[in-house]
Amino acid sequence: MIGTVVKTFGRYHTVRHDDGLTNCVLRGRMRKDPGLKRFSEPVAVGDRVAFELNDDGSGAISRIEERKNAFTRKDRGNSREDIIAANLDQLVIIQSFARPRLNPRFVDRVAVRGSKEGITVVLCVNKSDLSTRAEIADFRAYYRGSGLAIIVASAEKGSGMDSLRDVLHGKVSLFVGTSGVGKSTILNRLYPGLDLRISEVSESTGKGRHTTTNAEMINPDAVTGIIDTPGFREFGLMDIEPDVLAGYFYEYGDYASRCRFRPCTHDHEPGCEVKKLVEEGEISQERYVSYLNILYSIKDYYETRYQ
């Protein structure tokens, strides 16, 4: 039988198929598959899998179908990548303007990962009712030319929800965000029948508490899949080489060909067109600093690894 993994919990994987849901385990030989060795876990939500039914109604996964993409992260010190979801149409990064505050550095890292995998990236910033017009204008200026589709929303007031619902319809989307930004609130507003659990932001730390503990696919209708994830505090990109990082910052693409050196990391090289445009205010200086922070963390990792 063929189905889609909609939830993973330890060694168990829930597979949705034509006849319903079946809890499956992975056949032992699957863990020895060389093609899956790069990942800390071989199966992810969104995977299409072949499985066999047991007499007790449980199942055993015997094959993972070829993936069109995989959204992963790789932190310093990990030899393998953590696979979060597979076979995505788009990545939806959820942030908020306040409680907790918008974190562009986190957004930039996640967007780089999505771009590397060829996944369309949408940025939805919630709690616009807690922001000012000036803050929204600054946010839009930061991402000018970035290639990100942007939705400014308020799940509390309902603004932006129709636009987000249209973006989600008919696609498999991965929701990624730090805790407390309102992922569950947004989903409850979009699809009231879900009744997802919501937790308040801590008054003492300003950070959210986790309400989603495992990645899980929600299907609000027959053609839409939304994979909700636990809130991430950090997001590593240690498998990306320094020389190619700039290619995932789309606003640099048109100008990189004018740089004196190729490839150009837009850091120390003379005659860099991107640095010139940052100085002239054509490219956001704050986003350029975010790019440099990612670049230096990657360089430091590679220098330490290959010493």
C-alpha positions in Angstrom: 0.0 0.0 0.0 1.1 3.6 -0.6 0.5 6.6 1.7 1.8 9.8 3.1 3.5 10.2 6.5 1.5 12.7 8.4 3.0 12.4 11.8 6.2 10.9 13.4 6.7 10.1 17.1 9.9 8.2 18.0 9.9 5.0 16.0 6.3 5.3 15.0 5.0 6.9 11.8 1.3 7.6 11.1 0.6 7.1 7.4 -2.5 8.5 5.7 -3.8 6.4 2.8 -7.0 5.7 0.8 -8.5 3.6 3.6 -7.6 5.8 6.6 -4.7 6.1 9.0 -2.2 3.3 9.9 0.5 3.5 12.6 3.7 2.1 11.1 7.3 1.2 12.0 10.3 1.1 9.7 11.6 -2.2 8.5 15.1 -2.8 9.9 16.8 -2.9 6.5 15.5 0.6 5.8 17.8 2.1 8.4 20.8 0.7 6.5 19.9 2.4 3.2 23.0 4.4 2.1 20.8 7.1 0.6 19.3 7.9 4.0 22.5 8.0 6.0 22.8 11.8 5.6 19.7 12.3 7.9 19.4 11.7 11.6 16.0 10.1 11.0 15.2 8.3 7.7 11.5 9.1 7.5 9.9 12.6 7.6 6.4 14.0 7.6 5.4 14.5 3.9 7.2 11.4 2.7 5.4 9.1 0.3 6.0 5.5 1.5 5.1 2.0 0.6 4.0 -0.2 3.6 2.6 -3.6 4.4 -0.3 -4.2 6.8 0.2 -6.6 9.7 -2.5 -8.9 11.1 -3.0 -6.6 14.1 -3.7 -3.5 11.8 -0.3 -1.9 12.3 2.0 -1.4 9.3 5.7 -1.8 8.3 7.3 0.8 6.0 9.3 -1.0 3.3 10.2 1.9 0.9 10.4 5.6 0.8 9.4 7.0 -2.6 11.8 9.5 -4.2 11.5 12.9 -2.7 11.1 16.1 -4.7 12.8 18.0 -1.9 13.6 17.8 1.8 13.6 20.7 4.3 16.5 20.1 6.8 18.8 21.8 9.2 22.3 21.1 10.2 23.8 22.5 13.4 27.5 22.6 14.4 28.7 19.3 15.9 26.1 17.2 14.1 27.4 14.8 11.5 24.0 14.3 9.9 21.1 16.6 9.0 17.9 16.8 10.9 15.1 16.2 8.3 12.0 18.2 9.3 9.6 17.6 6.3 9.6 16.4 2.7 7.8 16.9 -0.6 6.9 20.5 0.0 5.3 23.1 -2.3 6.2 26.0 -0.1 7.8 27.1 3.2 5.8 29.6 5.3 7.9 31.4 7.9 5.7 32.7 10.7 6.9 35.7 12.7 5.2 38.4 14.8 5.8 42.1 15.2 5.7 41.8 19.0 5.6 39.3 21.9 7.9 37.9 20.6 9.5 40.5 18.4 10.2 39.9 14.7 13.6 38.1 14.3 15.0 38.9 10.8 18.2 36.9 11.5 16.2 33.8 12.1 14.0 34.4 9.0 17.0 34.9 6.8 18.6 31.6 7.9 15.3 29.7 7.3 14.8 31.4 3.9 18.3 30.4 2.9 17.5 26.8 3.6 14.3 26.9 1.7 16.0 28.6 -1.3 18.8 26.0 -1.3 16.1 23.3 -1.7 14.3 25.2 -4.4 11.2 25.7 -2.2 9.1 28.8 -2.6 9.3 30.9 0.6 6.5 32.9 2.1 7.0 35.2 5.1 3.8 35.9 7.2 4.3 38.4 10.0 1.5 38.1 12.6 0.3 40.5 15.3 0.2 43.6 13.0 -2.3 45.0 15.5 0.6 45.4 17.9 2.8 47.3 15.4 3.0 50.8 14.1 2.9 51.9 10.4 6.6 52.9 10.8 7.6 49.4 12.0 5.7 47.8 9.1 7.4 50.2 6.6 10.8 49.4 8.0 10.1 45.7 7.8 9.1 46.0 4.2 12.2 48.0 3.4 14.4 45.3 5.0 13.1 42.7 2.6 12.9 44.9 -0.5 14.0 42.8 -3.5 14.5 39.6 -1.4 12.2 37.5 -3.5 10.1 36.6 -0.4 6.3 36.7 -0.7 5.2 38.8 2.3 1.9 38.7 4.1 1.3 41.2 7.0 -1.4 39.7 9.2 -3.3 39.7 12.5 -4.9 36.4 13.6 -6.5 38.3 16.4 -8.2 40.9 14.2 -8.5 38.7 11.1 -6.5 40.9 8.7 -4.4 39.1 6.1 -6.1 35.8 6.8 -7.9 35.6 3.4 -4.6 36.2 1.6 -2.8 33.5 3.6 -5.7 31.0 3.1 -5.4 31.6 -0.7 -1.7 31.0 -0.6 -2.1 27.8 1.3 -5.0 26.3 -0.7 -4.1 23.3 -2.8 -0.5 23.1 -1.7 1.6 21.3 0.9 3.1 24.0 3.1 5.6 23.8 6.0 5.0 26.3 8.9 8.2 27.3 10.6 8.6 29.9 13.4 9.9 30.6 16.8 7.6 29.8 19.7 4.9 32.3 20.6 4.5 33.9 17.1 1.0 32.5 16.8 1.2 29.5 14.4 -1.6 27.6 16.2 -3.7 30.8 16.5 -3.4 31.5 12.8 -4.4 27.9 11.9 -7.4 28.1 14.3 -8.5 31.3 12.7 -8.1 29.9 9.2 -9.7 26.6 10.0 -11.9 26.9 13.1 -12.6 23.2 13.3 -9.0 22.4 14.1 -9.2 23.6 17.7 -5.4 23.5 18.2 -4.0 24.1 21.6 -2.6 27.6 22.2 -0.2 28.8 24.9 0.5 32.3 26.1 3.8 34.1 25.8 5.8 34.1 29.0 5.6 37.5 30.7 9.1 37.1 32.3 11.0 36.0 29.1 8.9 37.3 26.3 9.2 33.9 24.6 6.6 31.5 23.6 6.0 28.1 25.2 5.9 25.1 22.8 2.4 23.8 22.0 3.4 21.7 19.0 5.8 18.9 20.1 6.2 17.0 16.9 5.9 17.8 13.2 2.4 16.9 12.0 0.5 17.4 8.7 -3.0 18.9 9.0 -5.4 18.5 6.1 -8.1 21.1 6.4 -9.6 20.0 3.1 -9.0 17.4 0.4 -6.3 19.4 -1.5 -4.4 21.3 1.2 -1.7 20.0 3.6 -0.1 22.1 6.3 2.8 20.7 8.3 3.1 22.4 11.7 6.4 22.2 13.5 7.6 22.8 17.1 9.0 26.4 17.5 12.7 26.6 16.7 15.1 28.7 18.7 18.1 28.2 16.4 18.6 27.1 12.8 22.0 25.9 11.6 23.2 26.0 8.0 26.5 24.2 8.4 26.2 22.3 5.1 26.2 25.4 2.9 29.6 26.5 1.5 30.6 30.2 2.0 31.1 30.8 -1.7 27.5 30.0 -2.6 25.7 31.6 0.3 25.2 34.9 -1.6 23.2 33.1 -4.3 20.4 32.6 -1.8 20.0 36.3 -1.1 18.1 37.1 -4.2 18.6 40.9 -4.1 22.3 40.3 -4.7 21.9 38.2 -7.8 21.5 41.0 -10.4 24.5 42.9 -9.0 26.9 40.0 -8.4 27.9 39.9 -12.1 29.2 43.4 -11.8 31.6 42.5 -8.9 35.3 42.6 -9.9 35.9 39.1 -8.6 33.9 35.9 -9.2 32.8 34.2 -7.0 32.5 37.2 -4.7 31.5 36.7 -1.1 30.6 40.4 -0.8 32.8 40.7 2.3 36.4 41.6 1.9 36.8 41.8 -1.9 37.6 45.1 -3.5 35.4 46.3 -6.3 32.2 44.6 -4.9 29.0 46.0 -6.4 26.9 44.7 -3.5 28.9 46.5 -0.9 28.7 49.6 -3.0 24.9 49.4 -3.1 24.8 48.8 0.6 26.8 52.0 1.2 24.4 53.9 -1.1 21.3 52.6 0.6 20.0 50.6 -2.3 20.4 47.4 -0.3 19.3 47.1 3.3 22.3 47.5 5.6 20.7 45.5 8.3 20.0 42.6 6.0 23.6 42.8 4.7 24.8 42.5 8.3 22.5 39.5 8.7 24.1 38.0 5.6 27.6 38.6 7.0 26.6 36.9 10.3 25.6 33.8 8.4 28.7 33.9 6.3 31.1 34.2 9.2 29.4 31.4 11.1 29.8 29.1 8.1 33.4 30.2 7.5 34.2 29.6 11.1 32.7 26.1 10.9 34.6 25.2 7.7 37.9 26.6 9.1 37.5 24.6 12.3 36.4 21.4 10.5 39.3 21.4 8.0 42.2 22.5 10.3 
